């Protein structure tokens, strides 16, 4: 994964709901707060890959598929 030097200024990760409606953006290399149904929080590093894919803690996700998974599992996510 890229280090701080590899971050591209101005690149924004566009997080959406499962229908593609924009919820928020994060800068490349930003932190995502993931809140599980039991109230436990997890913080994940996110890297921009392209307009439809993001790396979240080293795992590549399609933005819409990530949103579907989170909604199906009752997990909230927001900028940290």
TORGUKOL-635916 format. One record per atom (N, C-alpha, C, O): residue in one letter; atom name; x, y, z. Coordinates in steps of 0.2 Angstrom, whole numbers, plus 5000, padded with zeros to 4 digits. Layout:
<rs>
   aa   at     px     py     pz
    a   CA      X      Y      Z
...
</rs>
This chain:
<rs>
   aa   at     px     py     pz
    x    N   5004   4994   5000
    x   CA   5000   5000   5000
    x    C   5004   5006   5000
    x    O   5010   5006   5002
    x    N   5002   5011   4997
    x   CA   5006   5018   4997
    x    C   5007   5020   5004
    x    O   5002   5020   5009
    x    N   5012   5024   5005
    x   CA   5013   5027   5011
    x    C   5011   5034   5010
    x    O   5008   5036   5005
    x    N   5013   5039   5015
    x   CA   5011   5046   5015
    x    C   5013   5049   5009
    x    O   5010   5053   5006
    x    N   5019   5047   5006
    x   CA   5022   5050   5000
    x    C   5018   5049   4994
    x    O   5017   5053   4990
    x    N   5014   5043   4994
    x   CA   5011   5041   4988
    x    C   5004   5044   4988
    x    O   5000   5043   4983
    x    N   5001   5047   4993
    x   CA   4995   5050   4993
    x    C   4994   5056   4988
    x    O   4999   5060   4987
    x    N   4989   5055   4984
    x   CA   4988   5060   4979
    x    C   4983   5066   4981
    x    O   4978   5065   4983
    x    N   4986   5072   4982
    x   CA   4982   5078   4984
    x    C   4976   5079   4980
    x    O   4977   5078   4974
    x    N   4971   5080   4983
    x   CA   4965   5082   4979
    x    C   4960   5076   4977
    x    O   4955   5077   4976
    x    N   4963   5070   4978
    x   CA   4959   5064   4977
    x    C   4954   5063   4983
    x    O   4956   5063   4988
    x    N   4948   5062   4981
    x   CA   4943   5061   4986
    x    C   4939   5054   4985
    x    O   4938   5053   4979
    x    N   4938   5051   4990
    x   CA   4934   5045   4990
    x    C   4927   5046   4991
    x    O   4925   5049   4996
    x    N   4923   5045   4987
    x   CA   4915   5046   4987
    x    C   4912   5040   4990
    x    O   4911   5035   4986
    x    N   4910   5040   4996
    x   CA   4906   5035   4999
    x    C   4898   5036   4998
    x    O   4896   5042   4998
    x    N   4895   5031   4996
    x   CA   4888   5031   4994
    x    C   4884   5026   4998
    x    O   4887   5022   5002
    x    N   4877   5027   4998
    x   CA   4873   5021   5000
    x    C   4873   5016   4995
    x    O   4876   5017   4989
    x    N   4869   5011   4996
    x   CA   4869   5005   4991
    x    C   4865   5007   4984
    x    O   4865   5003   4980
    x    N   4862   5013   4984
    x   CA   4858   5015   4978
    x    C   4863   5020   4974
    x    O   4860   5023   4969
    x    N   4868   5022   4977
    x   CA   4873   5026   4974
    x    C   4872   5033   4976
    x    O   4876   5038   4973
    x    N   4868   5035   4981
    x   CA   4868   5042   4983
    x    C   4873   5044   4987
    x    O   4875   5040   4992
    x    N   4877   5049   4986
    x   CA   4883   5051   4990
    x    C   4881   5053   4997
    x    O   4876   5056   4998
    x    N   4885   5050   5002
    x   CA   4884   5051   5009
    x    C   4889   5056   5011
    x    O   4888   5061   5015
    x    N   4896   5055   5009
    x   CA   4901   5060   5011
    x    C   4907   5058   5007
    x    O   4907   5053   5003
    x    N   4912   5062   5008
    x   CA   4919   5060   5004
    x    C   4924   5060   5010
    x    O   4924   5063   5015
    x    N   4929   5057   5008
    x   CA   4935   5056   5012
    x    C   4941   5058   5008
    x    O   4941   5056   5002
    x    N   4946   5061   5010
    x   CA   4952   5062   5006
    x    C   4956   5056   5006
    x    O   4955   5051   5010
    x    N   4960   5055   5001
    x   CA   4964   5049   5000
    x    C   4969   5048   5006
    x    O   4972   5053   5008
    x    N   4969   5043   5009
    x   CA   4972   5042   5015
    x    C   4969   5043   5022
    x    O   4972   5044   5027
    x    N   4962   5045   5021
    x   CA   4958   5047   5027
    x    C   4956   5041   5031
    x    O   4957   5035   5029
    x    N   4953   5043   5037
    x   CA   4951   5038   5041
    x    C   4943   5037   5041
    x    O   4939   5042   5041
    x    N   4941   5031   5041
    x   CA   4934   5029   5041
    x    C   4932   5026   5047
    x    O   4935   5022   5050
    x    N   4927   5029   5051
    x   CA   4924   5026   5057
    x    C   4919   5021   5055
    x    O   4914   5023   5052
    x    N   4919   5015   5057
    x   CA   4914   5010   5056
    x    C   4911   5008   5063
    x    O   4915   5006   5068
    x    N   4905   5008   5064
    x   CA   4901   5007   5070
    x    C   4897   5001   5069
    x    O   4892   5001   5065
    x    N   4899   4996   5073
    x   CA   4895   4990   5073
    x    C   4888   4990   5077
    x    O   4888   4995   5081
    x    N   4884   4986   5076
    x   CA   4877   4986   5080
    x    C   4878   4986   5087
    x    O   4873   4988   5091
    x    N   4883   4983   5090
    x   CA   4884   4983   5097
    x    C   4888   4989   5100
    x    O   4889   4990   5106
    x    N   4889   4994   5095
    x   CA   4891   5000   5097
    x    C   4899   5001   5097
    x    O   4902   5006   5098
    x    N   4902   4995   5095
    x   CA   4909   4995   5095
    x    C   4912   4999   5089
    x    O   4909   4998   5083
    x    N   4917   5003   5089
    x   CA   4919   5007   5084
    x    C   4926   5004   5081
    x    O   4930   5001   5085
    x    N   4927   5005   5075
    x   CA   4933   5003   5072
    x    C   4935   5008   5067
    x    O   4931   5011   5064
    x    N   4942   5010   5066
    x   CA   4944   5015   5062
    x    C   4948   5012   5057
    x    O   4953   5008   5058
    x    N   4947   5013   5050
    x   CA   4950   5010   5045
    x    C   4954   5016   5040
    x    O   4950   5021   5039
    x    N   4960   5014   5038
    x   CA   4963   5019   5033
    x    C   4960   5017   5026
    x    O   4959   5012   5024
    x    N   4959   5023   5022
    x   CA   4955   5022   5016
    x    C   4960   5025   5010
    x    O   4962   5031   5011
    x    N   4961   5022   5005
    x   CA   4965   5025   4999
    x    C   4960   5024   4993
    x    O   4957   5019   4991
    x    N   4961   5030   4989
    x   CA   4957   5030   4983
    x    C   4961   5026   4978
    x    O   4967   5026   4977
    x    N   4957   5022   4974
    x   CA   4959   5018   4969
    x    C   4957   5020   4962
    x    O   4961   5022   4957
    x    N   4950   5021   4962
    x   CA   4947   5025   4956
    x    C   4940   5027   4958
    x    O   4939   5026   4964
    x    N   4936   5030   4954
    x   CA   4930   5032   4956
    x    C   4925   5027   4958
    x    O   4920   5029   4962
    x    N   4926   5021   4957
    x   CA   4921   5016   4960
    x    C   4925   5011   4965
    x    O   4921   5006   4967
    x    N   4931   5011   4966
    x   CA   4934   5007   4971
    x    C   4938   5010   4976
    x    O   4941   5016   4974
    x    N   4939   5007   4982
    x   CA   4942   5010   4987
    x    C   4946   5004   4991
    x    O   4944   4999   4991
    x    N   4952   5006   4994
    x   CA   4955   5001   4998
    x    C   4954   5003   5005
    x    O   4955   5009   5007
    x    N   4951   4999   5009
    x   CA   4949   5000   5016
    x    C   4953   4995   5020
    x    O   4952   4989   5020
    x    N   4958   4998   5024
    x   CA   4963   4993   5028
    x    C   4966   4988   5023
    x    O   4967   4982   5026
    x    N   4968   4990   5017
    x   CA   4971   4985   5013
    x    C   4967   4980   5009
    x    O   4969   4977   5005
    x    N   4960   4981   5010
    x   CA   4956   4976   5006
    x    C   4952   4981   5001
    x    O   4950   4986   5002
    x    N   4952   4979   4994
    x   CA   4949   4982   4989
    x    C   4941   4981   4989
    x    O   4939   4975   4989
    x    N   4937   4986   4989
    x   CA   4930   4986   4989
    x    C   4927   4990   4983
    x    O   4930   4996   4981
    x    N   4922   4988   4980
    x   CA   4918   4992   4975
    x    C   4914   4996   4980
    x    O   4911   4993   4985
    x    N   4913   5003   4979
    x   CA   4910   5007   4984
    x    C   4903   5005   4985
    x    O   4900   5005   4991
    x    N   4899   5003   4980
    x   CA   4892   5001   4980
    x    C   4892   4994   4984
    x    O   4887   4993   4988
    x    N   4896   4990   4983
    x   CA   4896   4983   4986
    x    C   4898   4984   4994
    x    O   4895   4981   4998
    x    N   4902   4989   4995
    x   CA   4904   4990   5002
    x    C   4898   4993   5006
    x    O   4896   4991   5011
    x    N   4894   4997   5002
    x   CA   4888   5000   5005
    x    C   4883   4995   5007
    x    O   4879   4995   5012
    x    N   4882   4990   5002
    x   CA   4877   4985   5002
    x    C   4879   4980   5008
    x    O   4874   4979   5012
    x    N   4885   4979   5009
    x   CA   4887   4974   5015
    x    C   4886   4978   5021
    x    O   4883   4975   5026
    x    N   4888   4984   5022
    x   CA   4887   4988   5028
    x    C   4879   4988   5030
    x    O   4877   4987   5035
    x    N   4875   4990   5025
    x   CA   4868   4990   5026
    x    C   4865   4983   5028
    x    O   4861   4983   5033
    x    N   4867   4978   5024
    x   CA   4864   4971   5026
    x    C   4866   4969   5033
    x    O   4863   4965   5036
    x    N   4872   4971   5035
    x   CA   4874   4969   5042
    x    C   4873   4974   5048
    x    O   4875   4973   5053
    x    N   4869   4980   5046
    x   CA   4867   4985   5051
    x    C   4873   4989   5054
    x    O   4873   4990   5060
    x    N   4878   4990   5049
    x   CA   4884   4993   5051
    x    C   4884   5000   5048
    x    O   4883   5001   5043
    x    N   4886   5005   5053
    x   CA   4886   5012   5051
    x    C   4893   5014   5049
    x    O   4898   5011   5052
    x    N   4894   5019   5045
    x   CA   4901   5021   5043
    x    C   4901   5029   5042
    x    O   4896   5031   5039
    x    N   4906   5032   5044
    x   CA   4906   5040   5043
    x    C   4913   5042   5043
    x    O   4918   5038   5045
    x    N   4915   5048   5041
    x   CA   4922   5050   5042
    x    C   4924   5051   5049
    x    O   4920   5052   5053
    x    N   4930   5049   5050
    x   CA   4932   5049   5057
    x    C   4935   5056   5059
    x    O   4938   5057   5065
</rs>
